[in-house]
């Protein structure tokens, strides 16, 4: 997945931050996958705290 992001950014004109519509779509898909992963991690941490497997982070 990281390689896909590199390919998108390598093809973009980063000086002006111009992405093609295809690149924008690819980046949006990658960001969605990333956000879903963060949500899954937060849910798992919450469940582990509820079960007493780990201490709360704060």
N, C-alpha and C positions, 0 to 999 in steps of 0.2 A: 504494500500500500504506500509506503514511504517513497518507493521508486516512482509510482504513479504521480504523486505530488511533485516530486523533483522534475518529472517530465513536463507537467503542466507549467510549473514556474520557469523552467528553462526555456520554454517556447514563448513565454510572455515577455512583453516589453516592460521590464520592471522599472525602468527609469520613469515611465509615465503610467505604470500600473495598468496596462491595457491587456485584457484577456479576451480571447475569442469567445463566442457563445459556447462552443464545445468545451473550452477550458473552464469557463465559468460553471458550466453544468458539472464537469468532473470535480471541480473544487467543492461545489455545493454537496455533491455526493460524499466526498471524503469527509467534509465537516460533519455531515449527518452521522456517518459511521463513528467518528470521533466522539460526538456528543452522546450517542447511544452507549458507547463504551464507558464514558464518564458516569452516566446514569447507572449503568450496571455495577460499576465499582462502588458508587455511593450506596446503592441498595445493599450490596454485599457487606459493606462495612457496618451499615445500620443493623442488619440482621445479626452479624457477629457480636455486636455490642449487646443487642437484646438477649442473645443466648449466653452471654457472659464469657464468650470466647476471647474477647479482647476488651481492654479498657477504652472508654471514649477518648477521642483524639484531643479534646479540649476540656 
